[in-house]
Each structure stands twice: as structure tokens, then as C-alpha cells.
Amino acid sequence: MSTKELIDSIYSGNSTEIDDNFNQIMVNKVSEKLDIMRQDLSQNMFRFPKAEDFAPEPEESESAE
């Protein structure tokens, strides 16, 4: 499904096609994002953090009242 098909179904006024096209576009987008997240997770799963990653952040000084 493409955005053009969604627009065409909106133009034709067929609510069933609009719903089906929209849902298919959303399913495709979510699926693509999940694939990207899976790849990122698999690449970084066994990477051990460096010592610098655990360095404490400097504390913010509070203004005296």
C-alpha cells in the first residue's frame, strides 16, 4: 500500500478502502521500525560498556536562599 492509494481511496469516498489502506500503511511503518530496533538490539546486545560510560555526572550547585 502506498500513500497515493490512500489518497485515491479518500477521493473516491470508499470508507472501507480508506480504513484498509490506512491500516496497511501503519502496519508497514511499525514493522519497518521494529526491524530497525531488532537489528540495533542484536548489534549491541553483547557490547560491554566502557568505564567512561559510568563516570558520575557533576552535581549541579544549588543557589543559596
mmCIF file of the N, C-alpha and C atoms, coordinates in Angstrom:
data_MODEL
# 
_entry.id   MODEL 
# 
loop_
_atom_site.group_PDB 
_atom_site.id 
_atom_site.type_symbol 
_atom_site.label_atom_id 
_atom_site.label_alt_id 
_atom_site.label_comp_id 
_atom_site.label_asym_id 
_atom_site.label_entity_id 
_atom_site.label_seq_id 
_atom_site.pdbx_PDB_ins_code 
_atom_site.Cartn_x 
_atom_site.Cartn_y 
_atom_site.Cartn_z 
_atom_site.occupancy 
_atom_site.B_iso_or_equiv 
_atom_site.pdbx_formal_charge 
_atom_site.auth_seq_id 
_atom_site.auth_comp_id 
_atom_site.auth_asym_id 
_atom_site.auth_atom_id 
_atom_site.pdbx_PDB_model_num 
ATOM 1   N N  . MET A 1 1  ? 0.832   -1.169 0.000  1.00 0.00 ? 1  MET A N  1 
ATOM 2   C CA . MET A 1 1  ? 0.000   0.000  0.000  1.00 0.00 ? 1  MET A CA 1 
ATOM 3   C C  . MET A 1 1  ? 0.881   1.237  0.000  1.00 0.00 ? 1  MET A C  1 
ATOM 4   N N  . SER A 1 2  ? 0.385   2.226  -0.661 1.00 0.00 ? 2  SER A N  1 
ATOM 5   C CA . SER A 1 2  ? 1.126   3.473  -0.704 1.00 0.00 ? 2  SER A CA 1 
ATOM 6   C C  . SER A 1 2  ? 0.218   4.619  -0.281 1.00 0.00 ? 2  SER A C  1 
ATOM 7   N N  . THR A 1 3  ? 0.844   5.732  -0.022 1.00 0.00 ? 3  THR A N  1 
ATOM 8   C CA . THR A 1 3  ? 0.091   6.921  0.353  1.00 0.00 ? 3  THR A CA 1 
ATOM 9   C C  . THR A 1 3  ? -0.823  7.354  -0.785 1.00 0.00 ? 3  THR A C  1 
ATOM 10  N N  . LYS A 1 4  ? -0.356  7.173  -2.022 1.00 0.00 ? 4  LYS A N  1 
ATOM 11  C CA . LYS A 1 4  ? -1.176  7.528  -3.186 1.00 0.00 ? 4  LYS A CA 1 
ATOM 12  C C  . LYS A 1 4  ? -2.465  6.714  -3.198 1.00 0.00 ? 4  LYS A C  1 
ATOM 13  N N  . GLU A 1 5  ? -2.380  5.434  -2.888 1.00 0.00 ? 5  GLU A N  1 
ATOM 14  C CA . GLU A 1 5  ? -3.579  4.597  -2.843 1.00 0.00 ? 5  GLU A CA 1 
ATOM 15  C C  . GLU A 1 5  ? -4.533  5.059  -1.740 1.00 0.00 ? 5  GLU A C  1 
ATOM 16  N N  . LEU A 1 6  ? -3.974  5.494  -0.616 1.00 0.00 ? 6  LEU A N  1 
ATOM 17  C CA . LEU A 1 6  ? -4.802  6.023  0.460  1.00 0.00 ? 6  LEU A CA 1 
ATOM 18  C C  . LEU A 1 6  ? -5.520  7.287  0.006  1.00 0.00 ? 6  LEU A C  1 
ATOM 19  N N  . ILE A 1 7  ? -4.787  8.174  -0.634 1.00 0.00 ? 7  ILE A N  1 
ATOM 20  C CA . ILE A 1 7  ? -5.386  9.416  -1.124 1.00 0.00 ? 7  ILE A CA 1 
ATOM 21  C C  . ILE A 1 7  ? -6.459  9.118  -2.164 1.00 0.00 ? 7  ILE A C  1 
ATOM 22  N N  . ASP A 1 8  ? -6.192  8.165  -3.048 1.00 0.00 ? 8  ASP A N  1 
ATOM 23  C CA . ASP A 1 8  ? -7.191  7.791  -4.052 1.00 0.00 ? 8  ASP A CA 1 
ATOM 24  C C  . ASP A 1 8  ? -8.462  7.254  -3.392 1.00 0.00 ? 8  ASP A C  1 
ATOM 25  N N  . SER A 1 9  ? -8.305  6.450  -2.347 1.00 0.00 ? 9  SER A N  1 
ATOM 26  C CA . SER A 1 9  ? -9.487  5.910  -1.672 1.00 0.00 ? 9  SER A CA 1 
ATOM 27  C C  . SER A 1 9  ? -10.232 7.003  -0.911 1.00 0.00 ? 9  SER A C  1 
ATOM 28  N N  . ILE A 1 10 ? -9.521  7.980  -0.387 1.00 0.00 ? 10 ILE A N  1 
ATOM 29  C CA . ILE A 1 10 ? -10.177 9.125  0.260  1.00 0.00 ? 10 ILE A CA 1 
ATOM 30  C C  . ILE A 1 10 ? -10.965 9.912  -0.775 1.00 0.00 ? 10 ILE A C  1 
ATOM 31  N N  . TYR A 1 11 ? -10.348 10.136 -1.925 1.00 0.00 ? 11 TYR A N  1 
ATOM 32  C CA . TYR A 1 11 ? -11.004 10.874 -3.004 1.00 0.00 ? 11 TYR A CA 1 
ATOM 33  C C  . TYR A 1 11 ? -12.263 10.159 -3.487 1.00 0.00 ? 11 TYR A C  1 
ATOM 34  N N  . SER A 1 12 ? -12.199 8.834  -3.560 1.00 0.00 ? 12 SER A N  1 
ATOM 35  C CA . SER A 1 12 ? -13.363 8.069  -4.026 1.00 0.00 ? 12 SER A CA 1 
ATOM 36  C C  . SER A 1 12 ? -14.451 7.985  -2.958 1.00 0.00 ? 12 SER A C  1 
ATOM 37  N N  . GLY A 1 13 ? -14.082 8.205  -1.697 1.00 0.00 ? 13 GLY A N  1 
ATOM 38  C CA . GLY A 1 13 ? -15.062 8.203  -0.621 1.00 0.00 ? 13 GLY A CA 1 
ATOM 39  C C  . GLY A 1 13 ? -15.408 6.819  -0.096 1.00 0.00 ? 13 GLY A C  1 
ATOM 40  N N  . ASN A 1 14 ? -14.646 5.820  -0.473 1.00 0.00 ? 14 ASN A N  1 
ATOM 41  C CA . ASN A 1 14 ? -14.902 4.454  -0.025 1.00 0.00 ? 14 ASN A CA 1 
ATOM 42  C C  . ASN A 1 14 ? -14.267 4.263  1.355  1.00 0.00 ? 14 ASN A C  1 
ATOM 43  N N  . SER A 1 15 ? -15.107 4.297  2.388  1.00 0.00 ? 15 SER A N  1 
ATOM 44  C CA . SER A 1 15 ? -14.576 4.257  3.757  1.00 0.00 ? 15 SER A CA 1 
ATOM 45  C C  . SER A 1 15 ? -13.889 2.936  4.088  1.00 0.00 ? 15 SER A C  1 
ATOM 46  N N  . THR A 1 16 ? -14.345 1.843  3.508  1.00 0.00 ? 16 THR A N  1 
ATOM 47  C CA . THR A 1 16 ? -13.706 0.548  3.763  1.00 0.00 ? 16 THR A CA 1 
ATOM 48  C C  . THR A 1 16 ? -12.294 0.531  3.198  1.00 0.00 ? 16 THR A C  1 
ATOM 49  N N  . GLU A 1 17 ? -12.126 1.043  1.976  1.00 0.00 ? 17 GLU A N  1 
ATOM 50  C CA . GLU A 1 17 ? -10.787 1.109  1.371  1.00 0.00 ? 17 GLU A CA 1 
ATOM 51  C C  . GLU A 1 17 ? -9.894  2.072  2.147  1.00 0.00 ? 17 GLU A C  1 
ATOM 52  N N  . ILE A 1 18 ? -10.461 3.192  2.587  1.00 0.00 ? 18 ILE A N  1 
ATOM 53  C CA . ILE A 1 18 ? -9.677  4.155  3.368  1.00 0.00 ? 18 ILE A CA 1 
ATOM 54  C C  . ILE A 1 18 ? -9.128  3.476  4.618  1.00 0.00 ? 18 ILE A C  1 
ATOM 55  N N  . ASP A 1 19 ? -9.998  2.788  5.337  1.00 0.00 ? 19 ASP A N  1 
ATOM 56  C CA . ASP A 1 19 ? -9.605  2.109  6.568  1.00 0.00 ? 19 ASP A CA 1 
ATOM 57  C C  . ASP A 1 19 ? -8.549  1.035  6.289  1.00 0.00 ? 19 ASP A C  1 
ATOM 58  N N  . ASP A 1 20 ? -8.779  0.228  5.271  1.00 0.00 ? 20 ASP A N  1 
ATOM 59  C CA . ASP A 1 20 ? -7.826  -0.842 4.931  1.00 0.00 ? 20 ASP A CA 1 
ATOM 60  C C  . ASP A 1 20 ? -6.472  -0.275 4.513  1.00 0.00 ? 20 ASP A C  1 
ATOM 61  N N  . ASN A 1 21 ? -6.487  0.754  3.662  1.00 0.00 ? 21 ASN A N  1 
ATOM 62  C CA . ASN A 1 21 ? -5.230  1.348  3.196  1.00 0.00 ? 21 ASN A CA 1 
ATOM 63  C C  . ASN A 1 21 ? -4.466  1.991  4.350  1.00 0.00 ? 21 ASN A C  1 
ATOM 64  N N  . PHE A 1 22 ? -5.173  2.731  5.197  1.00 0.00 ? 22 PHE A N  1 
ATOM 65  C CA . PHE A 1 22 ? -4.526  3.375  6.331  1.00 0.00 ? 22 PHE A CA 1 
ATOM 66  C C  . PHE A 1 22 ? -3.907  2.337  7.259  1.00 0.00 ? 22 PHE A C  1 
ATOM 67  N N  . ASN A 1 23 ? -4.673  1.320  7.593  1.00 0.00 ? 23 ASN A N  1 
ATOM 68  C CA . ASN A 1 23 ? -4.163  0.275  8.494  1.00 0.00 ? 23 ASN A CA 1 
ATOM 69  C C  . ASN A 1 23 ? -2.953  -0.433 7.905  1.00 0.00 ? 23 ASN A C  1 
ATOM 70  N N  . GLN A 1 24 ? -2.964  -0.707 6.614  1.00 0.00 ? 24 GLN A N  1 
ATOM 71  C CA . GLN A 1 24 ? -1.833  -1.384 5.984  1.00 0.00 ? 24 GLN A CA 1 
ATOM 72  C C  . GLN A 1 24 ? -0.584  -0.497 6.000  1.00 0.00 ? 24 GLN A C  1 
ATOM 73  N N  . ILE A 1 25 ? -0.762  0.799  5.768  1.00 0.00 ? 25 ILE A N  1 
ATOM 74  C CA . ILE A 1 25 ? 0.372   1.723  5.819  1.00 0.00 ? 25 ILE A CA 1 
ATOM 75  C C  . ILE A 1 25 ? 0.970   1.747  7.224  1.00 0.00 ? 25 ILE A C  1 
ATOM 76  N N  . MET A 1 26 ? 0.117   1.791  8.240  1.00 0.00 ? 26 MET A N  1 
ATOM 77  C CA . MET A 1 26 ? 0.593   1.822  9.628  1.00 0.00 ? 26 MET A CA 1 
ATOM 78  C C  . MET A 1 26 ? 1.298   0.511  9.995  1.00 0.00 ? 26 MET A C  1 
ATOM 79  N N  . VAL A 1 27 ? 0.754   -0.611 9.557  1.00 0.00 ? 27 VAL A N  1 
ATOM 80  C CA . VAL A 1 27 ? 1.383   -1.908 9.819  1.00 0.00 ? 27 VAL A CA 1 
ATOM 81  C C  . VAL A 1 27 ? 2.781   -1.943 9.202  1.00 0.00 ? 27 VAL A C  1 
ATOM 82  N N  . ASN A 1 28 ? 2.907   -1.444 7.981  1.00 0.00 ? 28 ASN A N  1 
ATOM 83  C CA . ASN A 1 28 ? 4.211   -1.418 7.312  1.00 0.00 ? 28 ASN A CA 1 
ATOM 84  C C  . ASN A 1 28 ? 5.205   -0.536 8.057  1.00 0.00 ? 28 ASN A C  1 
ATOM 85  N N  . LYS A 1 29 ? 4.751   0.638  8.497  1.00 0.00 ? 29 LYS A N  1 
ATOM 86  C CA . LYS A 1 29 ? 5.653   1.550  9.209  1.00 0.00 ? 29 LYS A CA 1 
ATOM 87  C C  . LYS A 1 29 ? 6.113   0.954  10.541 1.00 0.00 ? 29 LYS A C  1 
ATOM 88  N N  . VAL A 1 30 ? 5.193   0.362  11.277 1.00 0.00 ? 30 VAL A N  1 
ATOM 89  C CA . VAL A 1 30 ? 5.554   -0.244 12.561 1.00 0.00 ? 30 VAL A CA 1 
ATOM 90  C C  . VAL A 1 30 ? 6.498   -1.419 12.345 1.00 0.00 ? 30 VAL A C  1 
ATOM 91  N N  . SER A 1 31 ? 6.226   -2.216 11.330 1.00 0.00 ? 31 SER A N  1 
ATOM 92  C CA . SER A 1 31 ? 7.079   -3.365 11.027 1.00 0.00 ? 31 SER A CA 1 
ATOM 93  C C  . SER A 1 31 ? 8.499   -2.925 10.664 1.00 0.00 ? 31 SER A C  1 
ATOM 94  N N  . GLU A 1 32 ? 8.615   -1.872 9.850  1.00 0.00 ? 32 GLU A N  1 
ATOM 95  C CA . GLU A 1 32 ? 9.934   -1.355 9.480  1.00 0.00 ? 32 GLU A CA 1 
ATOM 96  C C  . GLU A 1 32 ? 10.686  -0.862 10.715 1.00 0.00 ? 32 GLU A C  1 
ATOM 97  N N  . LYS A 1 33 ? 9.996   -0.141 11.600 1.00 0.00 ? 33 LYS A N  1 
ATOM 98  C CA . LYS A 1 33 ? 10.636  0.376  12.806 1.00 0.00 ? 33 LYS A CA 1 
ATOM 99  C C  . LYS A 1 33 ? 11.083  -0.759 13.726 1.00 0.00 ? 33 LYS A C  1 
ATOM 100 N N  . LEU A 1 34 ? 10.250  -1.782 13.867 1.00 0.00 ? 34 LEU A N  1 
ATOM 101 C CA . LEU A 1 34 ? 10.624  -2.929 14.698 1.00 0.00 ? 34 LEU A CA 1 
ATOM 102 C C  . LEU A 1 34 ? 11.830  -3.661 14.133 1.00 0.00 ? 34 LEU A C  1 
ATOM 103 N N  . ASP A 1 35 ? 11.910  -3.783 12.817 1.00 0.00 ? 35 ASP A N  1 
ATOM 104 C CA . ASP A 1 35 ? 13.076  -4.414 12.195 1.00 0.00 ? 35 ASP A CA 1 
ATOM 105 C C  . ASP A 1 35 ? 14.342  -3.633 12.503 1.00 0.00 ? 35 ASP A C  1 
ATOM 106 N N  . ILE A 1 36 ? 14.263  -2.314 12.425 1.00 0.00 ? 36 ILE A N  1 
ATOM 107 C CA . ILE A 1 36 ? 15.423  -1.472 12.728 1.00 0.00 ? 36 ILE A CA 1 
ATOM 108 C C  . ILE A 1 36 ? 15.824  -1.643 14.196 1.00 0.00 ? 36 ILE A C  1 
ATOM 109 N N  . MET A 1 37 ? 14.833  -1.664 15.084 1.00 0.00 ? 37 MET A N  1 
ATOM 110 C CA . MET A 1 37 ? 15.121  -1.830 16.512 1.00 0.00 ? 37 MET A CA 1 
ATOM 111 C C  . MET A 1 37 ? 15.717  -3.200 16.804 1.00 0.00 ? 37 MET A C  1 
ATOM 112 N N  . ARG A 1 38 ? 15.233  -4.249 16.120 1.00 0.00 ? 38 ARG A N  1 
ATOM 113 C CA . ARG A 1 38 ? 15.792  -5.598 16.302 1.00 0.00 ? 38 ARG A CA 1 
ATOM 114 C C  . ARG A 1 38 ? 17.246  -5.644 15.863 1.00 0.00 ? 38 ARG A C  1 
ATOM 115 N N  . GLN A 1 39 ? 17.560  -5.016 14.732 1.00 0.00 ? 39 GLN A N  1 
ATOM 116 C CA . GLN A 1 39 ? 18.936  -5.002 14.244 1.00 0.00 ? 39 GLN A CA 1 
ATOM 117 C C  . GLN A 1 39 ? 19.842  -4.266 15.221 1.00 0.00 ? 39 GLN A C  1 
ATOM 118 N N  . ASP A 1 40 ? 19.373  -3.139 15.733 1.00 0.00 ? 40 ASP A N  1 
ATOM 119 C CA . ASP A 1 40 ? 20.159  -2.365 16.687 1.00 0.00 ? 40 ASP A CA 1 
ATOM 120 C C  . ASP A 1 40 ? 20.399  -3.172 17.960 1.00 0.00 ? 40 ASP A C  1 
ATOM 121 N N  . LEU A 1 41 ? 19.369  -3.821 18.441 1.00 0.00 ? 41 LEU A N  1 
ATOM 122 C CA . LEU A 1 41 ? 19.498  -4.635 19.643 1.00 0.00 ? 41 LEU A CA 1 
ATOM 123 C C  . LEU A 1 41 ? 20.481  -5.786 19.428 1.00 0.00 ? 41 LEU A C  1 
ATOM 124 N N  . SER A 1 42 ? 20.381  -6.455 18.294 1.00 0.00 ? 42 SER A N  1 
ATOM 125 C CA . SER A 1 42 ? 21.269  -7.594 18.054 1.00 0.00 ? 42 SER A CA 1 
ATOM 126 C C  . SER A 1 42 ? 22.722  -7.156 17.893 1.00 0.00 ? 42 SER A C  1 
ATOM 127 N N  . GLN A 1 43 ? 22.947  -5.956 17.369 1.00 0.00 ? 43 GLN A N  1 
ATOM 128 C CA . GLN A 1 43 ? 24.317  -5.466 17.219 1.00 0.00 ? 43 GLN A CA 1 
ATOM 129 C C  . GLN A 1 43 ? 24.920  -5.049 18.555 1.00 0.00 ? 43 GLN A C  1 
ATOM 130 N N  . ASN A 1 44 ? 24.080  -4.602 19.479 1.00 0.00 ? 44 ASN A N  1 
ATOM 131 C CA . ASN A 1 44 ? 24.595  -4.059 20.734 1.00 0.00 ? 44 ASN A CA 1 
ATOM 132 C C  . ASN A 1 44 ? 24.360  -4.954 21.944 1.00 0.00 ? 44 ASN A C  1 
ATOM 133 N N  . MET A 1 45 ? 23.790  -6.116 21.739 1.00 0.00 ? 45 MET A N  1 
ATOM 134 C CA . MET A 1 45 ? 23.400  -6.966 22.858 1.00 0.00 ? 45 MET A CA 1 
ATOM 135 C C  . MET A 1 45 ? 24.585  -7.367 23.738 1.00 0.00 ? 45 MET A C  1 
ATOM 136 N N  . PHE A 1 46 ? 25.682  -7.736 23.155 1.00 0.00 ? 46 PHE A N  1 
ATOM 137 C CA . PHE A 1 46 ? 26.815  -8.227 23.932 1.00 0.00 ? 46 PHE A CA 1 
ATOM 138 C C  . PHE A 1 46 ? 27.970  -7.241 23.971 1.00 0.00 ? 46 PHE A C  1 
ATOM 139 N N  . ARG A 1 47 ? 27.694  -5.999 23.686 1.00 0.00 ? 47 ARG A N  1 
ATOM 140 C CA . ARG A 1 47 ? 28.705  -4.959 23.801 1.00 0.00 ? 47 ARG A CA 1 
ATOM 141 C C  . ARG A 1 47 ? 28.786  -4.538 25.253 1.00 0.00 ? 47 ARG A C  1 
ATOM 142 N N  . PHE A 1 48 ? 29.977  -4.544 25.777 1.00 0.00 ? 48 PHE A N  1 
ATOM 143 C CA . PHE A 1 48 ? 30.151  -4.167 27.171 1.00 0.00 ? 48 PHE A CA 1 
ATOM 144 C C  . PHE A 1 48 ? 30.462  -2.677 27.248 1.00 0.00 ? 48 PHE A C  1 
ATOM 145 N N  . PRO A 1 49 ? 29.841  -1.990 28.192 1.00 0.00 ? 49 PRO A N  1 
ATOM 146 C CA . PRO A 1 49 ? 30.065  -0.551 28.313 1.00 0.00 ? 49 PRO A CA 1 
ATOM 147 C C  . PRO A 1 49 ? 31.487  -0.245 28.777 1.00 0.00 ? 49 PRO A C  1 
ATOM 148 N N  . LYS A 1 50 ? 31.969  0.892  28.356 1.00 0.00 ? 50 LYS A N  1 
ATOM 149 C CA . LYS A 1 50 ? 33.297  1.343  28.762 1.00 0.00 ? 50 LYS A CA 1 
ATOM 150 C C  . LYS A 1 50 ? 33.193  2.022  30.117 1.00 0.00 ? 50 LYS A C  1 
ATOM 151 N N  . ALA A 1 51 ? 34.331  2.148  30.789 1.00 0.00 ? 51 ALA A N  1 
ATOM 152 C CA . ALA A 1 51 ? 34.355  2.776  32.112 1.00 0.00 ? 51 ALA A CA 1 
ATOM 153 C C  . ALA A 1 51 ? 33.858  4.212  32.043 1.00 0.00 ? 51 ALA A C  1 
ATOM 154 N N  . GLU A 1 52 ? 34.112  4.904  30.935 1.00 0.00 ? 52 GLU A N  1 
ATOM 155 C CA . GLU A 1 52 ? 33.686  6.295  30.798 1.00 0.00 ? 52 GLU A CA 1 
ATOM 156 C C  . GLU A 1 52 ? 32.160  6.411  30.828 1.00 0.00 ? 52 GLU A C  1 
ATOM 157 N N  . ASP A 1 53 ? 31.482  5.353  30.419 1.00 0.00 ? 53 ASP A N  1 
ATOM 158 C CA . ASP A 1 53 ? 30.022  5.382  30.403 1.00 0.00 ? 53 ASP A CA 1 
ATOM 159 C C  . ASP A 1 53 ? 29.444  5.438  31.805 1.00 0.00 ? 53 ASP A C  1 
ATOM 160 N N  . PHE A 1 54 ? 30.240  5.038  32.798 1.00 0.00 ? 54 PHE A N  1 
ATOM 161 C CA . PHE A 1 54 ? 29.770  5.010  34.174 1.00 0.00 ? 54 PHE A CA 1 
ATOM 162 C C  . PHE A 1 54 ? 30.321  6.165  35.003 1.00 0.00 ? 54 PHE A C  1 
ATOM 163 N N  . ALA A 1 55 ? 30.975  7.116  34.365 1.00 0.00 ? 55 ALA A N  1 
ATOM 164 C CA . ALA A 1 55 ? 31.529  8.250  35.098 1.00 0.00 ? 55 ALA A CA 1 
ATOM 165 C C  . ALA A 1 55 ? 30.384  9.050  35.710 1.00 0.00 ? 55 ALA A C  1 
ATOM 166 N N  . PRO A 1 56 ? 30.528  9.424  36.976 1.00 0.00 ? 56 PRO A N  1 
ATOM 167 C CA . PRO A 1 56 ? 29.458  10.195 37.618 1.00 0.00 ? 56 PRO A CA 1 
ATOM 168 C C  . PRO A 1 56 ? 29.329  11.563 36.983 1.00 0.00 ? 56 PRO A C  1 
ATOM 169 N N  . GLU A 1 57 ? 28.094  12.026 36.885 1.00 0.00 ? 57 GLU A N  1 
ATOM 170 C CA . GLU A 1 57 ? 27.850  13.345 36.325 1.00 0.00 ? 57 GLU A CA 1 
ATOM 171 C C  . GLU A 1 57 ? 28.114  14.372 37.415 1.00 0.00 ? 57 GLU A C  1 
ATOM 172 N N  . PRO A 1 58 ? 28.644  15.530 37.024 1.00 0.00 ? 58 PRO A N  1 
ATOM 173 C CA . PRO A 1 58 ? 28.895  16.564 38.039 1.00 0.00 ? 58 PRO A CA 1 
ATOM 174 C C  . PRO A 1 58 ? 27.571  17.045 38.642 1.00 0.00 ? 58 PRO A C  1 
ATOM 175 N N  . GLU A 1 59 ? 27.602  17.280 39.947 1.00 0.00 ? 59 GLU A N  1 
ATOM 176 C CA . GLU A 1 59 ? 26.391  17.715 40.628 1.00 0.00 ? 59 GLU A CA 1 
ATOM 177 C C  . GLU A 1 59 ? 26.159  19.197 40.340 1.00 0.00 ? 59 GLU A C  1 
ATOM 178 N N  . GLU A 1 60 ? 24.891  19.534 40.197 1.00 0.00 ? 60 GLU A N  1 
ATOM 179 C CA . GLU A 1 60 ? 24.555  20.938 39.978 1.00 0.00 ? 60 GLU A CA 1 
ATOM 180 C C  . GLU A 1 60 ? 24.573  21.654 41.326 1.00 0.00 ? 60 GLU A C  1 
ATOM 181 N N  . SER A 1 61 ? 25.145  22.838 41.330 1.00 0.00 ? 61 SER A N  1 
ATOM 182 C CA . SER A 1 61 ? 25.159  23.584 42.579 1.00 0.00 ? 61 SER A CA 1 
ATOM 183 C C  . SER A 1 61 ? 23.832  24.306 42.743 1.00 0.00 ? 61 SER A C  1 
ATOM 184 N N  . GLU A 1 62 ? 23.284  24.186 43.934 1.00 0.00 ? 62 GLU A N  1 
ATOM 185 C CA . GLU A 1 62 ? 22.019  24.842 44.216 1.00 0.00 ? 62 GLU A CA 1 
ATOM 186 C C  . GLU A 1 62 ? 22.282  26.245 44.703 1.00 0.00 ? 62 GLU A C  1 
ATOM 187 N N  . SER A 1 63 ? 21.440  27.170 44.278 1.00 0.00 ? 63 SER A N  1 
ATOM 188 C CA . SER A 1 63 ? 21.630  28.556 44.714 1.00 0.00 ? 63 SER A CA 1 
ATOM 189 C C  . SER A 1 63 ? 21.188  28.706 46.163 1.00 0.00 ? 63 SER A C  1 
ATOM 190 N N  . ALA A 1 64 ? 21.959  29.454 46.929 1.00 0.00 ? 64 ALA A N  1 
ATOM 191 C CA . ALA A 1 64 ? 21.661  29.663 48.353 1.00 0.00 ? 64 ALA A CA 1 
ATOM 192 C C  . ALA A 1 64 ? 20.526  30.677 48.476 1.00 0.00 ? 64 ALA A C  1 
ATOM 193 N N  . GLU A 1 65 ? 19.588  30.364 49.358 1.00 0.00 ? 65 GLU A N  1 
ATOM 194 C CA . GLU A 1 65 ? 18.461  31.279 49.557 1.00 0.00 ? 65 GLU A CA 1 
ATOM 195 C C  . GLU A 1 65 ? 18.627  32.053 50.812 1.00 0.00 ? 65 GLU A C  1 
# 
